[in-house]
Amino acid sequence: EVVATVTQTIPRPVKTIADPKTLKGTSRVQDPGADGQKTTTFKIHYTNGIETSRQAIKQVSETAPKTKVVVEGTKVMF
């Protein structure tokens, strides 16, 4: 049995906004957003050197991810 603290990355969601003023096929990042993080302390059980179970003892901290916003052009030129 081992107690370990593990930090996991929470991937940022991506939101795409259609922009009729920008040419189709072009895009730009309006807000880069940010990944979140979650740090949890686990009690890990091993049998013959192999992890057999993992139990969360406490969540130390969590930072929510911030959405990445991408503007996608929809304007068509003839």
PDB file of N, CA, C and O in Angstrom:
ATOM      1  N   GLU A   1       0.848  -1.178   0.000  1.00  0.00           N
ATOM      2  CA  GLU A   1       0.000   0.000   0.000  1.00  0.00           C
ATOM      3  C   GLU A   1       0.893   1.240   0.000  1.00  0.00           C
ATOM      4  O   GLU A   1       1.806   1.365   0.817  1.00  0.00           O
ATOM      5  N   VAL A   2       0.615   2.148  -0.927  1.00  0.00           N
ATOM      6  CA  VAL A   2       1.404   3.369  -1.081  1.00  0.00           C
ATOM      7  C   VAL A   2       0.446   4.551  -1.160  1.00  0.00           C
ATOM      8  O   VAL A   2      -0.617   4.448  -1.772  1.00  0.00           O
ATOM      9  N   VAL A   3       0.812   5.663  -0.550  1.00  0.00           N
ATOM     10  CA  VAL A   3       0.033   6.891  -0.668  1.00  0.00           C
ATOM     11  C   VAL A   3       0.789   7.803  -1.627  1.00  0.00           C
ATOM     12  O   VAL A   3       1.971   8.082  -1.428  1.00  0.00           O
ATOM     13  N   ALA A   4       0.098   8.264  -2.670  1.00  0.00           N
ATOM     14  CA  ALA A   4       0.740   9.116  -3.677  1.00  0.00           C
ATOM     15  C   ALA A   4      -0.193  10.259  -4.067  1.00  0.00           C
ATOM     16  O   ALA A   4      -1.414  10.105  -4.085  1.00  0.00           O
ATOM     17  N   THR A   5       0.399  11.392  -4.373  1.00  0.00           N
ATOM     18  CA  THR A   5      -0.365  12.538  -4.859  1.00  0.00           C
ATOM     19  C   THR A   5      -0.111  12.666  -6.355  1.00  0.00           C
ATOM     20  O   THR A   5       1.033  12.725  -6.805  1.00  0.00           O
ATOM     21  N   VAL A   6      -1.207  12.708  -7.119  1.00  0.00           N
ATOM     22  CA  VAL A   6      -1.122  12.716  -8.577  1.00  0.00           C
ATOM     23  C   VAL A   6      -1.802  13.975  -9.118  1.00  0.00           C
ATOM     24  O   VAL A   6      -2.915  14.311  -8.714  1.00  0.00           O
ATOM     25  N   THR A   7      -1.122  14.664 -10.035  1.00  0.00           N
ATOM     26  CA  THR A   7      -1.708  15.827 -10.704  1.00  0.00           C
ATOM     27  C   THR A   7      -2.092  15.429 -12.118  1.00  0.00           C
ATOM     28  O   THR A   7      -1.270  14.919 -12.880  1.00  0.00           O
ATOM     29  N   GLN A   8      -3.358  15.670 -12.460  1.00  0.00           N
ATOM     30  CA  GLN A   8      -3.873  15.335 -13.790  1.00  0.00           C
ATOM     31  C   GLN A   8      -4.248  16.616 -14.520  1.00  0.00           C
ATOM     32  O   GLN A   8      -4.717  17.574 -13.905  1.00  0.00           O
ATOM     33  N   THR A   9      -4.040  16.629 -15.831  1.00  0.00           N
ATOM     34  CA  THR A   9      -4.431  17.758 -16.657  1.00  0.00           C
ATOM     35  C   THR A   9      -5.861  17.550 -17.129  1.00  0.00           C
ATOM     36  O   THR A   9      -6.226  16.466 -17.584  1.00  0.00           O
ATOM     37  N   ILE A  10      -6.669  18.603 -17.016  1.00  0.00           N
ATOM     38  CA  ILE A  10      -8.035  18.590 -17.532  1.00  0.00           C
ATOM     39  C   ILE A  10      -7.993  19.388 -18.834  1.00  0.00           C
ATOM     40  O   ILE A  10      -7.794  20.602 -18.803  1.00  0.00           O
ATOM     41  N   PRO A  11      -8.179  18.715 -19.995  1.00  0.00           N
ATOM     42  CA  PRO A  11      -8.051  19.432 -21.265  1.00  0.00           C
ATOM     43  C   PRO A  11      -9.098  20.532 -21.435  1.00  0.00           C
ATOM     44  O   PRO A  11     -10.250  20.396 -21.024  1.00  0.00           O
ATOM     45  N   ARG A  12      -8.652  21.632 -22.059  1.00  0.00           N
ATOM     46  CA  ARG A  12      -9.565  22.751 -22.286  1.00  0.00           C
ATOM     47  C   ARG A  12     -10.552  22.396 -23.389  1.00  0.00           C
ATOM     48  O   ARG A  12     -10.158  21.804 -24.393  1.00  0.00           O
ATOM     49  N   PRO A  13     -11.831  22.744 -23.227  1.00  0.00           N
ATOM     50  CA  PRO A  13     -12.787  22.549 -24.316  1.00  0.00           C
ATOM     51  C   PRO A  13     -12.542  23.597 -25.404  1.00  0.00           C
ATOM     52  O   PRO A  13     -11.970  24.653 -25.135  1.00  0.00           O
ATOM     53  N   VAL A  14     -12.973  23.304 -26.621  1.00  0.00           N
ATOM     54  CA  VAL A  14     -12.811  24.236 -27.737  1.00  0.00           C
ATOM     55  C   VAL A  14     -14.193  24.618 -28.261  1.00  0.00           C
ATOM     56  O   VAL A  14     -15.024  23.756 -28.545  1.00  0.00           O
ATOM     57  N   LYS A  15     -14.422  25.919 -28.383  1.00  0.00           N
ATOM     58  CA  LYS A  15     -15.685  26.437 -28.917  1.00  0.00           C
ATOM     59  C   LYS A  15     -15.364  27.148 -30.227  1.00  0.00           C
ATOM     60  O   LYS A  15     -14.476  28.000 -30.270  1.00  0.00           O
ATOM     61  N   THR A  16     -16.084  26.800 -31.300  1.00  0.00           N
ATOM     62  CA  THR A  16     -15.874  27.427 -32.600  1.00  0.00           C
ATOM     63  C   THR A  16     -17.055  28.344 -32.897  1.00  0.00           C
ATOM     64  O   THR A  16     -18.213  27.949 -32.766  1.00  0.00           O
ATOM     65  N   ILE A  17     -16.743  29.574 -33.299  1.00  0.00           N
ATOM     66  CA  ILE A  17     -17.761  30.567 -33.627  1.00  0.00           C
ATOM     67  C   ILE A  17     -17.670  30.875 -35.118  1.00  0.00           C
ATOM     68  O   ILE A  17     -16.586  31.171 -35.621  1.00  0.00           O
ATOM     69  N   ALA A  18     -18.794  30.808 -35.831  1.00  0.00           N
ATOM     70  CA  ALA A  18     -18.832  31.150 -37.255  1.00  0.00           C
ATOM     71  C   ALA A  18     -18.825  32.670 -37.403  1.00  0.00           C
ATOM     72  O   ALA A  18     -19.556  33.373 -36.705  1.00  0.00           O
ATOM     73  N   ASP A  19     -17.983  33.178 -38.329  1.00  0.00           N
ATOM     74  CA  ASP A  19     -17.895  34.617 -38.570  1.00  0.00           C
ATOM     75  C   ASP A  19     -18.131  34.898 -40.057  1.00  0.00           C
ATOM     76  O   ASP A  19     -17.268  34.595 -40.881  1.00  0.00           O
ATOM     77  N   PRO A  20     -19.281  35.469 -40.410  1.00  0.00           N
ATOM     78  CA  PRO A  20     -19.598  35.743 -41.815  1.00  0.00           C
ATOM     79  C   PRO A  20     -18.770  36.879 -42.423  1.00  0.00           C
ATOM     80  O   PRO A  20     -18.850  37.098 -43.632  1.00  0.00           O
ATOM     81  N   LYS A  21     -17.975  37.612 -41.627  1.00  0.00           N
ATOM     82  CA  LYS A  21     -17.151  38.709 -42.137  1.00  0.00           C
ATOM     83  C   LYS A  21     -15.739  38.253 -42.485  1.00  0.00           C
ATOM     84  O   LYS A  21     -14.982  39.008 -43.095  1.00  0.00           O
ATOM     85  N   THR A  22     -15.374  37.035 -42.109  1.00  0.00           N
ATOM     86  CA  THR A  22     -14.043  36.493 -42.362  1.00  0.00           C
ATOM     87  C   THR A  22     -14.138  35.460 -43.476  1.00  0.00           C
ATOM     88  O   THR A  22     -15.096  34.689 -43.531  1.00  0.00           O
ATOM     89  N   LEU A  23     -13.130  35.441 -44.379  1.00  0.00           N
ATOM     90  CA  LEU A  23     -13.156  34.517 -45.512  1.00  0.00           C
ATOM     91  C   LEU A  23     -13.189  33.062 -45.068  1.00  0.00           C
ATOM     92  O   LEU A  23     -12.536  32.663 -44.104  1.00  0.00           O
ATOM     93  N   LYS A  24     -13.977  32.283 -45.810  1.00  0.00           N
ATOM     94  CA  LYS A  24     -14.079  30.850 -45.542  1.00  0.00           C
ATOM     95  C   LYS A  24     -12.701  30.207 -45.709  1.00  0.00           C
ATOM     96  O   LYS A  24     -11.952  30.570 -46.617  1.00  0.00           O
ATOM     97  N   GLY A  25     -12.371  29.266 -44.846  1.00  0.00           N
ATOM     98  CA  GLY A  25     -11.076  28.601 -44.898  1.00  0.00           C
ATOM     99  C   GLY A  25     -10.036  29.252 -43.995  1.00  0.00           C
ATOM    100  O   GLY A  25      -8.937  28.724 -43.829  1.00  0.00           O
ATOM    101  N   THR A  26     -10.381  30.398 -43.414  1.00  0.00           N
ATOM    102  CA  THR A  26      -9.459  31.032 -42.476  1.00  0.00           C
ATOM    103  C   THR A  26     -10.064  30.983 -41.079  1.00  0.00           C
ATOM    104  O   THR A  26     -11.281  30.952 -40.903  1.00  0.00           O
ATOM    105  N   SER A  27      -9.184  30.978 -40.109  1.00  0.00           N
ATOM    106  CA  SER A  27      -9.638  30.986 -38.726  1.00  0.00           C
ATOM    107  C   SER A  27      -8.605  31.701 -37.870  1.00  0.00           C
ATOM    108  O   SER A  27      -7.453  31.863 -38.273  1.00  0.00           O
ATOM    109  N   ARG A  28      -9.021  32.119 -36.705  1.00  0.00           N
ATOM    110  CA  ARG A  28      -8.105  32.758 -35.767  1.00  0.00           C
ATOM    111  C   ARG A  28      -8.540  32.392 -34.349  1.00  0.00           C
ATOM    112  O   ARG A  28      -9.713  32.123 -34.087  1.00  0.00           O
ATOM    113  N   VAL A  29      -7.586  32.391 -33.466  1.00  0.00           N
ATOM    114  CA  VAL A  29      -7.870  32.090 -32.071  1.00  0.00           C
ATOM    115  C   VAL A  29      -8.227  33.402 -31.381  1.00  0.00           C
ATOM    116  O   VAL A  29      -7.406  34.315 -31.299  1.00  0.00           O
ATOM    117  N   GLN A  30      -9.453  33.483 -30.890  1.00  0.00           N
ATOM    118  CA  GLN A  30      -9.902  34.685 -30.189  1.00  0.00           C
ATOM    119  C   GLN A  30      -9.447  34.645 -28.721  1.00  0.00           C
ATOM    120  O   GLN A  30      -9.083  35.672 -28.149  1.00  0.00           O
ATOM    121  N   ASP A  31      -9.472  33.463 -28.131  1.00  0.00           N
ATOM    122  CA  ASP A  31      -9.035  33.277 -26.744  1.00  0.00           C
ATOM    123  C   ASP A  31      -8.355  31.911 -26.651  1.00  0.00           C
ATOM    124  O   ASP A  31      -9.000  30.894 -26.907  1.00  0.00           O
ATOM    125  N   PRO A  32      -7.068  31.861 -26.290  1.00  0.00           N
ATOM    126  CA  PRO A  32      -6.372  30.575 -26.260  1.00  0.00           C
ATOM    127  C   PRO A  32      -6.854  29.633 -25.163  1.00  0.00           C
ATOM    128  O   PRO A  32      -6.594  28.431 -25.222  1.00  0.00           O
ATOM    129  N   GLY A  33      -7.559  30.172 -24.157  1.00  0.00           N
ATOM    130  CA  GLY A  33      -8.027  29.326 -23.064  1.00  0.00           C
ATOM    131  C   GLY A  33      -6.871  28.755 -22.272  1.00  0.00           C
ATOM    132  O   GLY A  33      -5.729  29.189 -22.427  1.00  0.00           O
ATOM    133  N   ALA A  34      -7.159  27.784 -21.424  1.00  0.00           N
ATOM    134  CA  ALA A  34      -6.117  27.163 -20.609  1.00  0.00           C
ATOM    135  C   ALA A  34      -6.603  25.809 -20.106  1.00  0.00           C
ATOM    136  O   ALA A  34      -7.781  25.633 -19.794  1.00  0.00           O
ATOM    137  N   ASP A  35      -5.672  24.851 -20.034  1.00  0.00           N
ATOM    138  CA  ASP A  35      -6.001  23.554 -19.453  1.00  0.00           C
ATOM    139  C   ASP A  35      -6.181  23.731 -17.946  1.00  0.00           C
ATOM    140  O   ASP A  35      -5.593  24.626 -17.339  1.00  0.00           O
ATOM    141  N   GLY A  36      -6.987  22.879 -17.362  1.00  0.00           N
ATOM    142  CA  GLY A  36      -7.150  22.883 -15.913  1.00  0.00           C
ATOM    143  C   GLY A  36      -6.269  21.812 -15.305  1.00  0.00           C
ATOM    144  O   GLY A  36      -5.624  21.050 -16.025  1.00  0.00           O
ATOM    145  N   GLN A  37      -6.237  21.751 -13.994  1.00  0.00           N
ATOM    146  CA  GLN A  37      -5.463  20.727 -13.299  1.00  0.00           C
ATOM    147  C   GLN A  37      -6.228  20.253 -12.075  1.00  0.00           C
ATOM    148  O   GLN A  37      -6.941  21.019 -11.426  1.00  0.00           O
ATOM    149  N   LYS A  38      -6.063  18.979 -11.780  1.00  0.00           N
ATOM    150  CA  LYS A  38      -6.671  18.402 -10.587  1.00  0.00           C
ATOM    151  C   LYS A  38      -5.599  17.589  -9.879  1.00  0.00           C
ATOM    152  O   LYS A  38      -4.967  16.722 -10.483  1.00  0.00           O
ATOM    153  N   THR A  39      -5.398  17.871  -8.601  1.00  0.00           N
ATOM    154  CA  THR A  39      -4.416  17.153  -7.802  1.00  0.00           C
ATOM    155  C   THR A  39      -5.161  16.347  -6.741  1.00  0.00           C
ATOM    156  O   THR A  39      -5.921  16.897  -5.944  1.00  0.00           O
ATOM    157  N   THR A  40      -4.930  15.036  -6.746  1.00  0.00           N
ATOM    158  CA  THR A  40      -5.628  14.126  -5.847  1.00  0.00           C
ATOM    159  C   THR A  40      -4.625  13.226  -5.137  1.00  0.00           C
ATOM    160  O   THR A  40      -3.635  12.797  -5.730  1.00  0.00           O
ATOM    161  N   THR A  41      -4.885  12.945  -3.872  1.00  0.00           N
ATOM    162  CA  THR A  41      -4.060  11.999  -3.121  1.00  0.00           C
ATOM    163  C   THR A  41      -4.765  10.644  -3.141  1.00  0.00           C
ATOM    164  O   THR A  41      -5.943  10.540  -2.797  1.00  0.00           O
ATOM    165  N   PHE A  42      -4.026   9.608  -3.548  1.00  0.00           N
ATOM    166  CA  PHE A  42      -4.560   8.257  -3.676  1.00  0.00           C
ATOM    167  C   PHE A  42      -3.873   7.306  -2.716  1.00  0.00           C
ATOM    168  O   PHE A  42      -2.709   7.491  -2.362  1.00  0.00           O
ATOM    169  N   LYS A  43      -4.610   6.282  -2.299  1.00  0.00           N
ATOM    170  CA  LYS A  43      -4.031   5.136  -1.609  1.00  0.00           C
ATOM    171  C   LYS A  43      -3.998   4.032  -2.668  1.00  0.00           C
ATOM    172  O   LYS A  43      -5.044   3.603  -3.155  1.00  0.00           O
ATOM    173  N   ILE A  44      -2.792   3.573  -3.023  1.00  0.00           N
ATOM    174  CA  ILE A  44      -2.625   2.608  -4.106  1.00  0.00           C
ATOM    175  C   ILE A  44      -2.221   1.260  -3.509  1.00  0.00           C
ATOM    176  O   ILE A  44      -1.271   1.170  -2.731  1.00  0.00           O
ATOM    177  N   HIS A  45      -2.952   0.225  -3.883  1.00  0.00           N
ATOM    178  CA  HIS A  45      -2.673  -1.127  -3.394  1.00  0.00           C
ATOM    179  C   HIS A  45      -1.951  -1.918  -4.482  1.00  0.00           C
ATOM    180  O   HIS A  45      -2.332  -1.878  -5.653  1.00  0.00           O
ATOM    181  N   TYR A  46      -0.897  -2.642  -4.074  1.00  0.00           N
ATOM    182  CA  TYR A  46      -0.113  -3.464  -4.994  1.00  0.00           C
ATOM    183  C   TYR A  46      -0.143  -4.927  -4.545  1.00  0.00           C
ATOM    184  O   TYR A  46      -0.122  -5.215  -3.348  1.00  0.00           O
ATOM    185  N   THR A  47      -0.191  -5.836  -5.501  1.00  0.00           N
ATOM    186  CA  THR A  47      -0.048  -7.263  -5.247  1.00  0.00           C
ATOM    187  C   THR A  47       1.024  -7.776  -6.192  1.00  0.00           C
ATOM    188  O   THR A  47       0.882  -7.681  -7.411  1.00  0.00           O
ATOM    189  N   ASN A  48       2.093  -8.319  -5.632  1.00  0.00           N
ATOM    190  CA  ASN A  48       3.224  -8.813  -6.427  1.00  0.00           C
ATOM    191  C   ASN A  48       3.778  -7.742  -7.371  1.00  0.00           C
ATOM    192  O   ASN A  48       4.141  -8.036  -8.510  1.00  0.00           O
ATOM    193  N   GLY A  49       3.839  -6.514  -6.893  1.00  0.00           N
ATOM    194  CA  GLY A  49       4.405  -5.425  -7.678  1.00  0.00           C
ATOM    195  C   GLY A  49       3.487  -4.850  -8.743  1.00  0.00           C
ATOM    196  O   GLY A  49       3.899  -3.984  -9.515  1.00  0.00           O
ATOM    197  N   ILE A  50       2.243  -5.325  -8.792  1.00  0.00           N
ATOM    198  CA  ILE A  50       1.286  -4.838  -9.795  1.00  0.00           C
ATOM    199  C   ILE A  50       0.170  -4.086  -9.080  1.00  0.00           C
ATOM    200  O   ILE A  50      -0.372  -4.565  -8.085  1.00  0.00           O
ATOM    201  N   GLU A  51      -0.174  -2.890  -9.599  1.00  0.00           N
ATOM    202  CA  GLU A  51      -1.254  -2.109  -8.993  1.00  0.00           C
ATOM    203  C   GLU A  51      -2.564  -2.865  -9.147  1.00  0.00           C
ATOM    204  O   GLU A  51      -2.947  -3.241 -10.255  1.00  0.00           O
ATOM    205  N   THR A  52      -3.254  -3.087  -8.022  1.00  0.00           N
ATOM    206  CA  THR A  52      -4.517  -3.822  -8.061  1.00  0.00           C
ATOM    207  C   THR A  52      -5.721  -2.930  -7.795  1.00  0.00           C
ATOM    208  O   THR A  52      -6.830  -3.240  -8.232  1.00  0.00           O
ATOM    209  N   SER A  53      -5.516  -1.827  -7.083  1.00  0.00           N
ATOM    210  CA  SER A  53      -6.621  -0.889  -6.874  1.00  0.00           C
ATOM    211  C   SER A  53      -6.062   0.468  -6.473  1.00  0.00           C
ATOM    212  O   SER A  53      -4.921   0.603  -6.032  1.00  0.00           O
ATOM    213  N   ARG A  54      -6.923   1.466  -6.648  1.00  0.00           N
ATOM    214  CA  ARG A  54      -6.544   2.835  -6.338  1.00  0.00           C
ATOM    215  C   ARG A  54      -7.761   3.510  -5.716  1.00  0.00           C
ATOM    216  O   ARG A  54      -8.851   3.486  -6.288  1.00  0.00           O
ATOM    217  N   GLN A  55      -7.572   4.110  -4.549  1.00  0.00           N
ATOM    218  CA  GLN A  55      -8.669   4.752  -3.841  1.00  0.00           C
ATOM    219  C   GLN A  55      -8.308   6.206  -3.574  1.00  0.00           C
ATOM    220  O   GLN A  55      -7.269   6.494  -2.980  1.00  0.00           O
ATOM    221  N   ALA A  56      -9.176   7.132  -4.017  1.00  0.00           N
ATOM    222  CA  ALA A  56      -8.937   8.553  -3.772  1.00  0.00           C
ATOM    223  C   ALA A  56      -9.162   8.848  -2.292  1.00  0.00           C
ATOM    224  O   ALA A  56     -10.220   8.535  -1.746  1.00  0.00           O
ATOM    225  N   ILE A  57      -8.174   9.445  -1.650  1.00  0.00           N
ATOM    226  CA  ILE A  57      -8.295   9.812  -0.243  1.00  0.00           C
ATOM    227  C   ILE A  57      -8.842  11.229  -0.131  1.00  0.00           C
ATOM    228  O   ILE A  57      -9.791  11.483   0.610  1.00  0.00           O
ATOM    229  N   LYS A  58      -8.228  12.156  -0.881  1.00  0.00           N
ATOM    230  CA  LYS A  58      -8.720  13.536  -0.869  1.00  0.00           C
ATOM    231  C   LYS A  58      -8.267  14.254  -2.131  1.00  0.00           C
ATOM    232  O   LYS A  58      -7.235  13.943  -2.726  1.00  0.00           O
ATOM    233  N   GLN A  59      -9.082  15.225  -2.510  1.00  0.00           N
ATOM    234  CA  GLN A  59      -8.724  16.071  -3.642  1.00  0.00           C
ATOM    235  C   GLN A  59      -8.043  17.293  -3.064  1.00  0.00           C
ATOM    236  O   GLN A  59      -8.638  18.038  -2.286  1.00  0.00           O
ATOM    237  N   VAL A  60      -6.797  17.495  -3.445  1.00  0.00           N
ATOM    238  CA  VAL A  60      -5.997  18.570  -2.881  1.00  0.00           C
ATOM    239  C   VAL A  60      -6.391  19.906  -3.496  1.00  0.00           C
ATOM    240  O   VAL A  60      -6.621  20.877  -2.774  1.00  0.00           O
ATOM    241  N   SER A  61      -6.471  19.964  -4.825  1.00  0.00           N
ATOM    242  CA  SER A  61      -6.843  21.212  -5.495  1.00  0.00           C
ATOM    243  C   SER A  61      -7.384  20.915  -6.882  1.00  0.00           C
ATOM    244  O   SER A  61      -7.136  19.854  -7.455  1.00  0.00           O
ATOM    245  N   GLU A  62      -8.130  21.878  -7.408  1.00  0.00           N
ATOM    246  CA  GLU A  62      -8.628  21.754  -8.776  1.00  0.00           C
ATOM    247  C   GLU A  62      -8.734  23.136  -9.387  1.00  0.00           C
ATOM    248  O   GLU A  62      -9.279  24.060  -8.783  1.00  0.00           O
ATOM    249  N   THR A  63      -8.203  23.266 -10.597  1.00  0.00           N
ATOM    250  CA  THR A  63      -8.326  24.491 -11.371  1.00  0.00           C
ATOM    251  C   THR A  63      -9.142  24.139 -12.605  1.00  0.00           C
ATOM    252  O   THR A  63      -8.752  23.265 -13.379  1.00  0.00           O
ATOM    253  N   ALA A  64     -10.262  24.808 -12.791  1.00  0.00           N
ATOM    254  CA  ALA A  64     -11.141  24.510 -13.924  1.00  0.00           C
ATOM    255  C   ALA A  64     -10.487  24.953 -15.231  1.00  0.00           C
ATOM    256  O   ALA A  64      -9.784  25.963 -15.265  1.00  0.00           O
ATOM    257  N   PRO A  65     -10.719  24.197 -16.307  1.00  0.00           N
ATOM    258  CA  PRO A  65     -10.181  24.620 -17.605  1.00  0.00           C
ATOM    259  C   PRO A  65     -10.947  25.827 -18.137  1.00  0.00           C
ATOM    260  O   PRO A  65     -12.121  26.025 -17.822  1.00  0.00           O
ATOM    261  N   LYS A  66     -10.260  26.632 -18.951  1.00  0.00           N
ATOM    262  CA  LYS A  66     -10.889  27.790 -19.596  1.00  0.00           C
ATOM    263  C   LYS A  66     -11.045  27.460 -21.075  1.00  0.00           C
ATOM    264  O   LYS A  66     -10.099  26.997 -21.711  1.00  0.00           O
ATOM    265  N   THR A  67     -12.223  27.694 -21.621  1.00  0.00           N
ATOM    266  CA  THR A  67     -12.550  27.349 -23.004  1.00  0.00           C
ATOM    267  C   THR A  67     -11.708  28.132 -24.011  1.00  0.00           C
ATOM    268  O   THR A  67     -11.542  29.346 -23.899  1.00  0.00           O
ATOM    269  N   LYS A  68     -11.178  27.399 -25.003  1.00  0.00           N
ATOM    270  CA  LYS A  68     -10.473  28.012 -26.129  1.00  0.00           C
ATOM    271  C   LYS A  68     -11.533  28.413 -27.154  1.00  0.00           C
ATOM    272  O   LYS A  68     -12.398  27.608 -27.499  1.00  0.00           O
ATOM    273  N   VAL A  69     -11.468  29.657 -27.643  1.00  0.00           N
ATOM    274  CA  VAL A  69     -12.449  30.159 -28.604  1.00  0.00           C
ATOM    275  C   VAL A  69     -11.765  30.384 -29.950  1.00  0.00           C
ATOM    276  O   VAL A  69     -10.797  31.139 -30.046  1.00  0.00           O
ATOM    277  N   VAL A  70     -12.280  29.719 -30.992  1.00  0.00           N
ATOM    278  CA  VAL A  70     -11.744  29.837 -32.346  1.00  0.00           C
ATOM    279  C   VAL A  70     -12.826  30.455 -33.231  1.00  0.00           C
ATOM    280  O   VAL A  70     -13.971  30.001 -33.232  1.00  0.00           O
ATOM    281  N   VAL A  71     -12.456  31.493 -33.985  1.00  0.00           N
ATOM    282  CA  VAL A  71     -13.383  32.131 -34.929  1.00  0.00           C
ATOM    283  C   VAL A  71     -13.093  31.557 -36.312  1.00  0.00           C
ATOM    284  O   VAL A  71     -11.970  31.655 -36.806  1.00  0.00           O
ATOM    285  N   GLU A  72     -14.100  30.963 -36.932  1.00  0.00           N
ATOM    286  CA  GLU A  72     -13.985  30.292 -38.236  1.00  0.00           C
ATOM    287  C   GLU A  72     -14.729  31.128 -39.281  1.00  0.00           C
ATOM    288  O   GLU A  72     -15.912  31.426 -39.116  1.00  0.00           O
ATOM    289  N   GLY A  73     -14.032  31.501 -40.351  1.00  0.00           N
ATOM    290  CA  GLY A  73     -14.652  32.310 -41.403  1.00  0.00           C
ATOM    291  C   GLY A  73     -15.661  31.523 -42.226  1.00  0.00           C
ATOM    292  O   GLY A  73     -15.467  30.341 -42.507  1.00  0.00           O
ATOM    293  N   THR A  74     -16.752  32.207 -42.612  1.00  0.00           N
ATOM    294  CA  THR A  74     -17.790  31.572 -43.456  1.00  0.00           C
ATOM    295  C   THR A  74     -18.078  32.402 -44.713  1.00  0.00           C
ATOM    296  O   THR A  74     -18.917  32.009 -45.524  1.00  0.00           O
ATOM    297  N   LYS A  75     -17.394  33.546 -44.888  1.00  0.00           N
ATOM    298  CA  LYS A  75     -17.637  34.434 -46.021  1.00  0.00           C
ATOM    299  C   LYS A  75     -17.105  33.797 -47.299  1.00  0.00           C
ATOM    300  O   LYS A  75     -15.966  33.332 -47.341  1.00  0.00           O
ATOM    301  N   VAL A  76     -17.944  33.778 -48.350  1.00  0.00           N
ATOM    302  CA  VAL A  76     -17.552  33.197 -49.645  1.00  0.00           C
ATOM    303  C   VAL A  76     -17.385  34.327 -50.654  1.00  0.00           C
ATOM    304  O   VAL A  76     -18.270  35.170 -50.798  1.00  0.00           O
ATOM    305  N   MET A  77     -16.235  34.344 -51.363  1.00  0.00           N
ATOM    306  CA  MET A  77     -15.970  35.350 -52.414  1.00  0.00           C
ATOM    307  C   MET A  77     -16.196  34.690 -53.771  1.00  0.00           C
ATOM    308  O   MET A  77     -15.788  33.550 -53.990  1.00  0.00           O
ATOM    309  N   PHE A  78     -16.838  35.405 -54.667  1.00  0.00           N
ATOM    310  CA  PHE A  78     -17.071  34.854 -56.016  1.00  0.00           C
ATOM    311  C   PHE A  78     -16.130  35.471 -57.022  1.00  0.00           C
ATOM    312  O   PHE A  78     -16.180  35.130 -58.204  1.00  0.00           O
TER     313      PHE A  78
END
